[in-house]
Amino acid sequence: MHRALLTAAAMLLLVACATAQTSTGRHRAERPPAATDEENQGDGGAEGWTYFVSAGAGLATGGDVARIRTADVSGILWDPAGGTSFASHNILLTLDENLGLVVGMGRKLSQAFWLRLDGSASTLDLAAEARVGEGMEVYLWDRLSVAMATAALEYRLTDQPSFPYLVAGAGLMVVSGESDGQFDQTRPTVRLGAGYEQRFMAPWSFRIEIRDSITDLDLEDYVPPVEGNLVPDYSLENKGPTHVFELLLTLTGAF
């Protein structure tokens, strides 16, 4: 086996020596062939590629929004516009998961850094985790439509056709209640995330990305709805900052 390997190596060396050319000074040394566009574009952030566009979907969910407590264990009936009435003295409002849609585009700044513009939208149930007696029950409080537009920097960690990357940026989050206009607001948001792009056929790739958009919802003047408009003695604790998490799978094309 070793002899066969040595023989093959010797033959390769002889072929290389026979085909090698040297410059004698009387002739110009030949230049190496120029790299093709496909070779240039196989480096992951891609020589010759200036833009990318992406579209996809995934899971969107959120964190806790606010806690409502009454002064005593009263039998007051809460009457959320988006759900059924119930009685509780301790309520945690939190965002459930749902489908999220996303589109985006990017422009190359350098080999590692790209400028991104992203838009996403989802409708999330605002659930009321209510303490009833000694137990906990969950009721629908409202549905919130959440739309986000952000500008971010993407940093590609390797110079390969498939690569991991980090994202950081800022933008605006538009929140609107399906049944209660008190939730309607536009707030600044900060975004952090990470992902991985897998090339499957130039110039197309799949991306999986997880990111967190962080904002501070303004609930200072929010009045929780009660049956009969008899507002009890209550306190509202804003659980902010509010997080909107997204786990996304997108199709990306470079050009």
Secondary structure, 3 states (H helix, E strand, C coil): CHHHHHHHHHHHHHHHHHHCCCCCCCCCCCCCCCCCHHHHHHHCCCCCCCEEEEEEEEEEEECEEEEEEECCCCCCEECCCCCCCEECCEEEEEECCEEEEEEEEEEECCCCEEEEEEEEEEEEEEEEEEEECCEEEEEEEEEEEEEEEEEEEEEECCCCCCEEEEEEEEEEEEEEECCCHHHCEEEEEEEEEEEEEEEEECCEEEEEEEEEEEECCCCCCCCCCEHHHCCCCEEEEECCCEEEEEEEEEEEEEC
